[in-house]
Amino acid sequence: MSYKVLIVDDELSNARLLERSLHQHYFCLLAASCSEALRLLAQHDVAVIIANQQMSGTSGIELLKRLFEYEPDAVRILLSQDADPDVLIEAINTSVVDLYVRKPCDSEDLLVYVGEAVQRYYNNKRQHSLVEANDCLRTRLRQMKLGSVNAMAKVLKLSDEYLFAHGVRVSNWAAMVGEKFGLSEDLRFDLEAAGLLHDLGTIVSRQPQKDHFAIIKPQQDRAAQILSCVPELQDVADIIRYQNANYDGSGYPLGLAGEQIPITSRILSVAKEYDLLTSPRNSVVALSHTAAIKELQERSFRDFDPEVVQAFADLEGDELNRSFELSMTPPEWDLVSVAVN
């Protein structure tokens, strides 16, 4: 493969000298001005740009700075006899100049410099290709997650409007608290999905049970089992699986305690209980925000993580109103809007 080298110098004789040194190994393009260089960059995929610092009108550093905006992958070499050290250092530190070569430069040395620059260009392109491939894969996985959540949320909505509305609110509570805890975007996404779908197991088990905890176990297991069937939702399934692990270790399953319980599950546990207290199926027994927080605080250290409870206590009026509005109207944020459309 013949890589392309763009040589920029307003003295054509100087540019020709460089071309003669490089033409046997590289495809050389010559430009006498910034406008000519930009025109060539629009037509060619250039690996290396060599610019002379001493040019009339525009210095080599200024020219490379402009060309960098159009072809950031190209490796930029500055040729100069006496470049200002401070200006040169700044240009190198800001990545405007990748390599400084003092004039006059021996032909063999120039070949070495350009060879190293080409290898750097190849590595840059390869790295960028990997980043783009990872971004595409990440986008695809997110789309697959959203598609799966979409299907399951529709099933939940058709089966039980209250559980769906409850899931929307819990998802929203969890998202707000997860943000306060500085969770990553991926963790917040999984937490929101878990909040929306944590009652999925309920719709496949309607038989009456006297023991509330006996109800929780199979429903919790079923929701996690259903979501585990989708590889992209394994992490969502785990959040739901540990939502009833009490902070003191008395919960289900595995007897996990304190920080052994994933932070996402601890947040979901409080979000779910808060919404059940403030928006129960029977609205007559609904508690106010203040009363609900008081009950959660009384159960801190036993059932709930006290830091998560405090995060709920710190929610402001606008945040509280937003969640209730979302339960009454089609949600506008990404996860649930996809899930209900």
N, C-alpha and C positions, 0 to 999 in steps of 0.2 A: 504493500500500500504506500502510495506517494503522498506524504503529508504536505499541506500548503503553508508557505511562509509569506507573510505580507511584509514588505520592506517599505518604510515611509521616510522619504528624504526629499527636500525640495531641490537638492543638487542631484540631477539624474546620474552624473558620473559616479558619485559616491554609491548610489543605489546599485548601479551596474557592477561595481567592484564586489559588493556583497553577493549579488546574484551569481557572479562567476564562481565564487567560492562555494556556493550552495546548490547550484542548479543540477549537478550530477546526482544529488541525493534527494532533493526536494523540489516541488513545484513552486516556483517563486512568482509573486505578484508584486508589481511596483506601483507606488502612489507618491505623488509630489505634494499632496495636501490632505487635510483632514476630510474634505468633501469627497475626494477621490477614494480615500481609504474606506469611508463609509459605504460608498457605492460598491466597492469590491467585496466588503464584508456582507452586503446584502445578496451577493451573487455566489459567494464561495464559503465553504466551511473551513475556516482558517485555524491552524493549530498554533502558530507562533506569529507574533507581531514584533518586528524590530523597528524601532524609531530612533532617529537622530535627535539629540537634545537641542543642538544648535540649528534651529530653522527660523526663517523670517516669519513674523506674524504669530505663530503658535509654537511654543516649546514642545519638545518631545514628551515631557511629563504631562502637560496639558492635553496633548493629543491622545496619549494612552488613557488618560482619565475619561475622555469622551468615548473612546473605542471600547473601554471596559463595559460601559453601559449597554453596548450593542452585542458584544461577544465576550461574556464573562469567563467562558471556558478557555479562551485562548491565553497562552502564556506570553507575557509582555516583557520584552527585553529593551533596555534603554542603552544607547551608545552615546558616550560623551567624553570629551577631553577634560573638562573641568566643571562638572556639575556642582551646584551649591550643596554642600554636605547636609545642611539642615533640611533643605527642600527634598533632597534625595531620600533621607531617612524617613521623613514623613510619608513620601510616596510609597516606600517599601512597607512601612508599618500599616498603611491603609490599603495594601494590596493593589495599588495602581501600577506599581512596577514590581515584577517578580524577580528580575535579574538585572544587575548593572554591569555593563562591560565597558572598560576604559579604552578609548581610542588612542593610538591605532591598535587594532587587534589582528593577530596572526590568523591566517586562513584556517589552519588546523585547529587552533584554539576555538575559533568561531564555530567550526563544525561540532566540536565537543559540546560547546554551550547550547547550540541549537538541538543537538541530539538529546541532551538532558531535558531541554524544554519540551521536546516532542514526547518524551517518556512521561513527563509530568502532565502534559495535556492528555495523553492516553489514560493515565490514572484518574485524572479529574473526570473525564467522560465516563469511565467505567463506574466510578463512585456515584456520579449523578444518575447513571442508568439504574444502579442498584437501589438508590433512594426512590426513584420514580416507580420501580417495580414494587418496592415495599409499600409505597403510598397507594398504588393501584390495588394491591392485595388487601391492604387495610380497609380501603373503601369498599371492596367487594365483600369482605367479611362483615362489615357494618351493615351493608345492604341485606345480606343473608340473615343477620340477626334481626333487623327491622322487619323483614318479611315473616320470620317465624313468630316474632312478638305480635305482629299484625294479625296473623291467623288465630293465635291463641286468645288474644284480647277480644276478637270478634265472637269467638265461642263463649267466652265469659260474659260478654255483654248480652248475647242472645239468651243465655241461660239464667242470668240473675242481674237485673239492672242495678240493684243495690250494691252487690259485691263488685261490680264493675266501677261504679262511682266511688266506692270505698277504695278500690285499687288505684284509681286516678289520684285521689287525695293523698293516699299513703305514698305513692310515687313522688308526688310533689313535695310532701313534707321531707321525705328522705333526700330528695335532690337538694333542697335548701340547706339541710343540716350537713349533708356530704360536702357541699361547697364550703361551709364554715370550717370543716375539718381538713380542707385542702386536698381532697381526694383527686386523683388523676381523672382525666376525661373518660378513660376506659372503665375505671371503677365506678364513676358516677353513672355511666350508661348502664352498666350491669345492675347497679343498685336501683335505678329508676325502673328497669324492667322487672326486677324482683318485687318491688313495691306494687307494681301494676298486676302481676300474675301470682302473688303469693297465696291467693285463695283458689287457685285453679283446681286443686284437688277436691275442693268442696263440691263441685258440680258433678263429680263422678261418684259421690258417696252421699246419698240423701237419707240413709237409714237412721232412725232415732237412736241416740245413745244417752244413757243416764250420766255417765262419767265424762265431764268436759275434756279432761286430759286424754281420755280414750278416743275422743273425737279428733283432738289436735294431732295425735301421733299419726294415724293413717292418712289424714288429709295432708299433713305436712309431707309425709313420705311420698304420697301420690303426686303432689305438685312437683317435688324434686325429681321423681322418677320420670314424669312426663317431659319435663324440660331437659333431663339428661339424655333423652332420645335425640336431641338436636345437638351435635358436637359444638356448635358455636355458642350454645347457651349453658355449657357445663358450669361456668362460673356463676351464672345466675341461679342455677339449681343449688349450688353450694350455699349461696347466701340464704336461700329459702330453707335449706336443710337445717341450718343452725339458728334460725330465727327464734326458737324457743329454748335456747341454751341460756339458762339464768346466770346472772353475773356471779352469784355465789357458788355456782357449780351444781345446783340442784335440778337443773332443767334437763332437756332432752335435745339431741342425743349425746352420748359419749361422756356426759358429765363435765364438759368443758367449763372453765371458770375464768372470769376477768378478761385479760388481754389474750387468753388462749382462743377466745371467741373472735372470729373475724370482725373487724370494725364495721364492715358493711352489714353484717347480721345484727350487731348491736344497735345500729341505727335503725334498721328495719323493724326490730322488735319494739323500740320506743315509738316509732312513727305509726306502726299498726295499732298499738295500744292507745296512743293519743287520739287517733281518729275514732276508734271504737268508743272512747269516752265522750268525745265531743259531737260525734255524728253517728250514734247507734241506729240500728234499724228502727227501733221504737224511739222516736224523737222526744217523747215525753220525759225520758230519763237522761237526756243529754246534759252534760256538764259544760260549764263555761270554760274558757281557756284557763283562767286562774284556778278553778277547782280541779281541772284535769292535771295541771302542772303540780298542784299540791299532792294529789294522789300518786303521781309518778315519783315525786321526790320522796314520799313516804316509803316507796318500794325500791328506792335506789339502794345500791350495794347488795340488795337481795335478788331482785329480779332484773334490774336495769343498771347499765353503766351510768354513774352519776354525771360524768362529763357530757354524755349524750343528752341526758335529761336537762342539764343546764343549758345546752344549746337550744333545746326546744323552748325553755323558759325565756331565752333571750330573743326569740322571734318577735319582730315588730309588727305593728298593726297592718302595714301594707302587705307584708308577707302572709299574714293570716288571712286577710281579705282575698288575696290572689288565689290561695288554695281553694277557698270556698267558691269563688267565681268559676274556677276550672271544673269543679264538680257539677256546676249547673249548666255550663255551656261547653261546646266542643273545644278542647284544649288547643293552644296555639304553639306550644313548644314541640320540638322535633319528635320525641319518642311517642308520646300519647297521640299527637296529631296524626302520625302515621298509623297508629294502632286503631283509631276509630274511623278513619276515612274509608 
